[in-house]
């Protein structure tokens, strides 16, 4: 399986955090709050499409709301395959961090 990018990891974790409220604007807002940077819609939408094509997330439509002029939100969910990809990413990251910490503690 192709490894995740950092942005993909952040998107998957954000979708998990938002749960049933994981739609494009809420994902954008959540990431802006966490990172302190506002990402454009296309910066989020394109990776979401790629994650969906890879089977790491799935989406469906929520209920229509008057606030959105009767349009429905596309709600994203992380699949089992996506959870496994996150787990694998964390294992790799943890291993690299442990190696770094060992080197950082070694006297020069």
Secondary structure as GFF3:
##gff-version 3
##sequence-region A 1 108
A	DSSP	alpha_helix	6	18	.	.	.	ID=ss1
A	DSSP	three_ten_helix	19	21	.	.	.	ID=ss2
A	DSSP	alpha_helix	24	35	.	.	.	ID=ss3
A	DSSP	alpha_helix	41	53	.	.	.	ID=ss4
A	DSSP	beta_strand	57	64	.	.	.	ID=ss5
A	DSSP	three_ten_helix	66	68	.	.	.	ID=ss6
A	DSSP	beta_strand	72	78	.	.	.	ID=ss7
A	DSSP	alpha_helix	80	105	.	.	.	ID=ss8
###
